[in-house]
Amino acid sequence: MSDLISRKNLLNDIEEYFAVNGAGYLGNMILTGMKIIIERQPTAYNVDKVVEQLEERKADNIRISKLQGNPSGKKIACACRADEDDFAIRLVKGAVKDE
């Protein structure tokens, strides 16, 4: 089981719960506080899934480069994209630090 949840779905479920069960004044205050806390939470993501998608994109860029027919097998734009993909992969994995 993953800890990743949908913030939007959670907020909708909480609002629906209070709507069905009646919130009252105190319930509305609690609901407002819960919404603020939930909305302030950082976005979580599955690192492995993001890296997998970036590596697929990088492979696509390399294939496109080779199909474009330069003697080196690379077009400048695609080579730059592949470098950007490498940077993004390192960033997601946490290998890139703030300077």
N, C-alpha and C positions, 0 to 999 in steps of 0.2 A: 504494500500500500504506500502510495506517495503522500507526502505532506503538502503537495501543491494543491491549492484550492482556487476557485474563481471568486475574486472579491465581489464581482457583480452578483453572482448567484447567492453568495452568503448574505449580502445586503438585502436582496430580494426575499430570501427565506425569512430573515429576521423581521422585515417589514410585514410580510404575510402573517407570521406568527402573531405579532402584536395586533394586526388588523382583525384576525379571527378571534383572538382571545380577549380583545379589549385592552387598551393600553391605559386609559385614564391619564391624569396629569403626570403622576409619578412615572408611569410606563413610558410616556412620551419623552420625559427627561432622560430616562435610561436609554431609550431607543436613539435619541440624538447623540448621547455620549458614546454608545456603541458604534454608531456610524462614523463618528470622528476618529475613534481609535482604529477601526478597521481601515478607513481611507488613508491613515497615516502610515500603515505598514508598508515596508519596502516590497517591491515586486520580487517574487521568487521565480526561479526558472530551473529547469532540469539541465544541468551543465552538459551531461552526456548527449542529450537530444540536440541541444543547440550546436555543439561541436560536430555532431554527425551531419546536421544540415549544412553547416559551413564547409565541411570537407566535401560534401556532395557538390556544392556550388563551385568550390575550387576545382574539382575534377572536371566539371562542365566547362569552366573557363579554359582549362588546359586543353581539353578536346577541341573547343572552338578555335583556339590559337593554332593548333596543328592543322585544322581543316582550312584555315585562311591562307595557307600556302607559303608563308615566308620560309626562306632557306633554313632559318634557325628553328622553324616550327612555332614561333611565337610572334604575335602582333604586340606592339607596345601596350595598347590599351588592355589587352587580356593579361599580359604579364603584370601590369600594375594591379589589376583586379586580383590576381593570384597572390601578390604580395599583401594586398589589403586583407584578403581572406586569411592568410597566415597570421597577420597582426590580430585580426578579430578572434581567431582561434586561441591565440596566446592570451588575449585579454579575457576571454570567457573562462579559460582555465585558471586565471589568476596569476599568470606569469609576467604580466605587464604591471608595473607599479607606477603610482603617481610620482612625478619628478618634482 
